[in-house]
Amino acid sequence: MTTLPASTDVLVVGAGPAGSSAATWLARAGVDVVLVDAAVFPRDKTCGDGLTPRAIAELTRLGLEDWVRTHTVNQGLRAHGFGQTLELRWPGPGKSGTGLPGWGSAVARTELDDHLRTTAIKAGAVAIDGLRAIDVRRGSDGRIVAVLFDGGAEIGCRRVVLADGVRSPLGKVLGREWHRDTVYGVAGRSYVTSARTDDPWISSHLELRDAEGTLLSGYGWVFPLGTGEVNLGAGTLATAKRPADVAIKPLMRTYAEQIRGEFGLSGELRAQASALLPLGGAVSGVAGPNWALIGDAAGCVNPLNGEGIDYGLETGRLVADVLAAAPNTSLEALWPELLRAHYGESFAIARRLAEIATNPRIVAALGPIGMRSTPLMRLALRWMGNLVTEEDGDLAARIWRRAGRTAARRDERPLFG
């Protein structure tokens, strides 16, 4: 655009999955919405690129199932470790499964995010890239009346949705705080040519070791992209008391050499990148009178596998529903409570389990036990893969929710608070 709009009803800052989802649903509801991002699209994003069944469900809601199916389709997780390899299918719909689809995919974020942003534009959102939000102007009642951008531009607005990623620079301006006393993630991603680029399984190595052979509290992954390459990465868990004393990029290269023959890897790793991840709602200051944080900015990332695309798409839809249905309602208390209602139980128990997994000795003790039991690992995939929905009523879902309620009651600080 050559001219910025002077004002809008809702200004969405950040055009990743969360922001583009929110902008799409708002535009479809007839709301005037402007979607801005600091980057110029298409742009890269550090990510594993995996789309779990939960993410597929959200993309299907957006009308993008056929588009996703033009990319690679996977049927589940191949878990490696402690002398075992198990193929674990996505649970899929059924009496003993979940209401989610029984398939997943993997699409490079350069393409996925660009397509989601285009979807928002087609729905009627005005999208502007290359525009970095740096501050806000508030009215006498504390509400945001305009967002200020690098270079002196500003856009007036009635409400603001912040989807500006794990660091959330504008969120910090508004009081957002990331609490690292609870578990957080350190992850790296790369691309490499592979003979198994069309593998119908995503792979996860649960026995992750460094160059000296020391067992780490994390996992490595290989996600086939169907493009001649795979997304290869590694991640580890940490807390303020037990920080991650590991260099992620060298670890990725060590991991690649360990599996090079098995996965037919050729050439060097390219586009290596790393990131810190706030996990499981370990963020406070997620809303104000007329603004709300969503997706990664709100710490909506799975503590057990680092997945955030599904939560980004979901929270985008949820905040759009709230803004469209109750345009004059204060979000300051409403939005954190809504996040806790949707994610509090699962995040609370997942954070406890992830904190336990930061101890390599526990991983060494429990890893072999789990890998010797296919039924146990299927259950772990269901829980760790964020494949329990609010509608699921089977025994596995009930146990997960009950454990989550217990864990949430024991949290010293409530999630998103």
MIVEXNU-489488 format. One line per 10 residues: their letters; for each residue x, y, z of C-alpha. Coordinates in steps of 0.2 Angstrom, whole numbers. Layout:
REM residues N
A> X:Y:Z  ...
This chain:
REM residues 417
MTTLPASTDV> 0:0:0  6:18:-4  -5:25:10  -8:19:27  -26:18:33  -29:32:46  -39:20:58  -47:3:59  -59:-6:71  -46:-20:75
LVVGAGPAGS> -27:-19:72  -18:-35:72  0:-34:75  10:-50:68  5:-60:53  10:-77:58  -3:-91:60  -11:-83:76  -12:-65:68  -18:-71:51
SAATWLARAG> -31:-83:59  -38:-68:70  -38:-57:55  -47:-69:44  -61:-73:56  -63:-55:60  -65:-50:42  -77:-65:39  -87:-58:53  -88:-41:45
VDVVLVDAAV> -76:-32:56  -64:-19:49  -47:-26:52  -29:-21:48  -15:-34:49  3:-27:50  19:-36:52  37:-30:53  44:-42:40  41:-42:21
FPRDKTCGDG> 32:-58:16  36:-71:11  48:-73:26  55:-87:36  51:-92:54  61:-103:65  50:-118:67  49:-137:65  35:-134:51  25:-149:58
LTPRAIAELT> 6:-148:57  -2:-160:70  -20:-166:68  -25:-151:80  -17:-139:68  -26:-148:53  -42:-146:62  -40:-127:62  -34:-126:45  -49:-136:39
RLGLEDWVRT> -61:-123:48  -52:-110:38  -56:-119:22  -38:-124:19  -39:-143:19  -38:-146:1  -23:-134:0  -14:-143:14  -17:-160:5  -7:-154:-10
HTVNQGLRAH> 8:-155:2  15:-170:11  3:-180:22  9:-190:37  0:-204:47  9:-202:63  25:-202:73  39:-214:72  48:-214:89  66:-219:91
GFGQTLELRW> 76:-222:106  83:-234:119  85:-248:106  67:-247:100  58:-239:85  39:-238:87  27:-232:73  12:-223:82  -3:-218:71  -12:-202:75
PGPGKSGTGL> -27:-207:85  -40:-200:73  -59:-200:76  -67:-215:85  -74:-222:101  -57:-223:109  -48:-209:100  -51:-190:98  -62:-180:87  -47:-173:78
PGWGSAVART> -42:-178:60  -31:-194:59  -18:-186:48  -4:-172:49  7:-163:37  22:-152:36  24:-136:27  38:-124:28  33:-108:37  39:-97:23
ELDDHLRTTA> 25:-104:13  12:-108:26  12:-91:34  12:-82:17  -3:-92:12  -12:-89:29  -9:-70:27  -16:-71:9  -31:-80:16  -34:-65:28
IKAGAVAIDG> -33:-53:13  -45:-63:3  -57:-62:18  -56:-44:17  -42:-39:29  -30:-25:24  -13:-32:26  3:-21:27  20:-28:29  37:-20:33
LRAIDVRRGS> 29:-10:47  36:-12:64  25:-8:79  35:1:93  23:9:104  5:14:108  -4:30:111  -17:29:125  -33:38:130  -37:45:147
DGRIVAVLFD> -45:29:151  -30:18:148  -36:11:132  -26:11:116  -31:23:103  -17:21:91  -2:10:87  14:19:83  27:12:70  45:14:66
GGAEIGCRRV> 47:29:55  34:40:63  18:32:56  3:28:66  -14:19:64  -29:23:75  -39:9:82  -53:4:94  -45:-13:98  -28:-22:96
VLADGVRSPL> -23:-40:95  -5:-44:98  2:-59:89  20:-53:88  29:-69:93  39:-76:107  48:-60:111  32:-49:109  41:-32:108  24:-23:108
GKVLGREWHR> 18:-34:122  33:-29:133  28:-11:130  11:-15:137  17:-25:152  19:-43:146  31:-53:156  38:-70:153  41:-80:169  56:-92:167
DTVYGVAGRS> 54:-100:184  43:-113:175  49:-124:161  54:-116:144  61:-122:128  77:-120:118  75:-126:100  85:-126:84  79:-130:66  88:-133:49
YVTSARTDDP> 84:-140:32  94:-154:23  92:-165:8  85:-182:12  81:-198:3  66:-199:15  58:-183:10  42:-192:6  41:-203:22  23:-204:28
WISSHLELRD> 29:-203:46  37:-189:56  51:-195:66  57:-191:84  72:-197:93  68:-197:111  86:-202:116  95:-186:111  114:-186:115  128:-174:113
AEGTLLSGYG> 144:-176:104  151:-184:120  137:-196:121  129:-188:136  110:-190:137  100:-173:136  83:-168:142  76:-166:125  73:-174:108  78:-172:90
WVFPLGTGEV> 65:-173:75  65:-176:56  49:-169:48  48:-174:29  43:-160:18  40:-169:2  51:-156:-7  67:-166:-7  71:-160:10  67:-163:28
NLGAGTLATA> 66:-151:43  79:-157:55  80:-150:72  83:-152:91  76:-145:106  79:-146:125  69:-141:141  75:-129:154  70:-119:169  79:-105:178
KRPADVAIKP> 85:-117:191  90:-130:178  96:-120:163  100:-128:146  119:-129:146  119:-133:127  123:-125:111  109:-129:100  116:-127:82  131:-138:86
LMRTYAEQIR> 119:-151:94  109:-151:78  124:-155:67  129:-169:79  112:-176:78  112:-175:59  128:-185:59  121:-198:70  106:-201:59  114:-197:42
GEFGLSGELR> 114:-215:35  97:-220:42  88:-205:34  99:-203:18  105:-186:22  116:-178:10  125:-161:10  126:-149:24  112:-142:35  106:-125:28
AQASALLPLG> 95:-111:36  100:-115:54  91:-105:66  87:-106:85  74:-99:97  69:-98:115  51:-103:118  39:-98:133  29:-114:136  12:-117:144
GAVSGVAGPN> 5:-100:148  21:-94:157  16:-76:153  7:-63:162  0:-46:156  -9:-55:141  -23:-42:140  -28:-25:144  -45:-15:142  -45:-16:123
WALIGDAAGC> -30:-27:119  -26:-46:120  -11:-56:116  -13:-73:107  -2:-87:101  17:-87:105  15:-70:112  4:-77:126  15:-92:129  3:-103:120
VNPLNGEGID> 16:-117:116  15:-135:121  27:-138:135  30:-156:130  34:-154:111  36:-136:108  21:-135:96  13:-118:94  5:-117:77  -11:-126:83
YGLETGRLVA> -13:-114:98  -9:-99:87  -23:-104:75  -35:-108:89  -32:-92:99  -34:-82:83  -51:-89:81  -56:-87:99  -51:-69:101  -60:-65:85
DVLAAAPNTS> -76:-73:92  -74:-62:108  -71:-46:98  -85:-49:86  -98:-54:99  -93:-42:112  -85:-27:104  -86:-15:120  -82:-28:133  -65:-25:143
LEALWPELLR> -53:-39:139  -42:-36:154  -50:-50:165  -60:-59:152  -46:-64:140  -34:-72:153  -49:-82:160  -54:-88:143  -36:-94:140  -36:-103:157
AHYGESFAIA> -53:-111:153  -47:-118:137  -29:-122:141  -27:-121:159  -28:-140:164  -18:-146:149  -4:-133:151  -3:-136:170  0:-155:169  11:-153:154
RRLAEIATNP> 22:-140:163  24:-152:178  29:-167:166  40:-156:156  49:-150:172  52:-168:177  59:-171:160  72:-157:162  82:-170:173  92:-182:161
RIVAALGPIG> 93:-195:175  74:-197:175  74:-198:156  87:-211:157  76:-221:169  59:-219:161  64:-218:143  67:-237:141  52:-242:150  41:-231:139
MRSTPLMRLA> 49:-237:123  46:-255:127  27:-252:128  18:-248:112  1:-245:121  10:-233:134  18:-224:120  2:-222:110  -5:-214:126  10:-203:127
LRWMGNLVTE> 7:-197:109  -11:-193:113  -6:-183:128  11:-175:123  5:-172:105  -9:-160:112  -22:-172:105  -35:-171:119  -50:-159:115  -63:-152:126
EDGDLAARIW> -76:-163:118  -67:-180:120  -75:-190:134  -64:-206:133  -54:-213:148  -38:-205:142  -45:-188:140  -54:-189:157  -37:-194:166  -28:-180:157
RRAGRTAARR> -41:-167:162  -42:-173:180  -23:-173:182  -23:-155:174  -35:-149:187  -25:-156:201  -9:-148:194  -17:-131:191  -23:-130:210  -5:-132:215
DERPLFG> 2:-119:204  9:-104:214  5:-92:200  -10:-95:189  -7:-98:171  -7:-82:160  -6:-72:177
